[in-house]
Amino acid sequence: MITLDQRLYDYYTFGENDDYGQPQLSEEVSGRVKMAINLMKHTAAENVLFQDCEYIGLTHNAAITDKCIVSYGDMKLKVVFVSPFGLWRQVYMKRME
């Protein structure tokens, strides 16, 4: 039933570094991802890898990496970690300020 919760979201990617050596976020949309996104309250959040993650998504899209930002309504969610195992990819995301 996860498929029923999936929606299309725009995503952006980090590209070349600026003068300070920081990767710059693309100005334009890099692509679209079909994903079910849900608020993550606990469990994996206790792990150091996921401590800042508030959202988790499920997708088949292999183009989503930790270099992506997902546009979620009026928020932007930074992809922190993608678990590539299994039929679905679990995408752990945190809200960008």
PEUR-V850413 format. One record per residue. N is the residue number from 1. PHI is phi in whole degrees, -180 to 180 (NA if undefined). NEAR is the number of other ideal C-beta (glycine too) atoms within 8 Angstrom. D_LAST is the distance of its C-alpha to the last C-alpha in Angstrom with 2 decimals. Layout:
n->(N,N)
phi->(PHI,PHI)
near->(NEAR,NEAR)
d_last->(D_LAST,D_LAST)
This chain:
n->(1,2,3,4,5,6,7,8,9,10,11,12,13,14,15,16,17,18,19,20,21,22,23,24,25,26,27,28,29,30,31,32,33,34,35,36,37,38,39,40,41,42,43,44,45,46,47,48,49,50,51,52,53,54,55,56,57,58,59,60,61,62,63,64,65,66,67,68,69,70,71,72,73,74,75,76,77,78,79,80,81,82,83,84,85,86,87,88,89,90,91,92,93,94,95,96,97)
phi->(NA,-61,-56,-67,-89,-76,-134,-88,-126,-75,-135,-120,-126,-85,-120,-68,-81,-84,-64,-97,84,-95,-64,-100,-76,-60,-75,-103,-64,-85,174,-128,-128,-92,-150,-98,-114,-134,-72,-105,-96,-152,62,-64,-64,-76,-78,-57,-59,-111,-61,-95,-80,-113,-126,-132,-126,-124,-154,-95,-69,-83,-78,-77,-132,-74,-99,-111,-122,-100,-83,-121,66,-95,-108,-117,-111,-84,-75,-96,-154,-123,-90,-85,-88,88,-67,-104,-95,-89,-116,-95,-134,-123,-73,-90,-85)
near->(4,8,6,5,8,10,8,6,12,9,14,12,11,9,7,5,7,8,3,5,5,6,9,9,9,10,3,5,9,8,7,8,13,10,14,11,12,8,5,13,5,6,6,10,10,7,7,4,7,13,8,6,14,8,14,12,12,11,13,7,9,6,6,14,8,7,7,13,13,17,12,9,4,2,8,10,14,9,15,11,10,11,9,5,3,5,3,8,13,9,15,16,15,11,10,8,2)
d_last->(31.78,28.37,29.25,29.28,25.59,24.52,22.92,22.23,18.64,17.80,16.28,15.48,16.60,16.24,19.47,21.20,20.12,19.66,21.97,20.14,20.40,16.77,16.61,15.52,13.89,16.63,16.74,18.78,18.64,20.28,21.73,21.66,21.67,23.50,21.77,21.88,18.53,18.77,16.83,17.78,18.75,20.95,23.49,21.76,18.87,21.54,21.80,20.02,18.94,17.03,15.93,12.14,12.94,12.90,14.36,17.53,19.22,22.84,24.18,27.22,25.44,26.02,23.96,20.63,19.75,17.06,16.64,15.28,12.21,13.33,12.84,13.18,14.14,11.58,8.67,8.23,9.28,10.02,13.68,14.50,18.18,20.81,24.05,26.73,29.56,31.40,31.61,27.93,24.98,22.48,18.90,16.46,12.76,9.48,6.45,3.80,0.00)
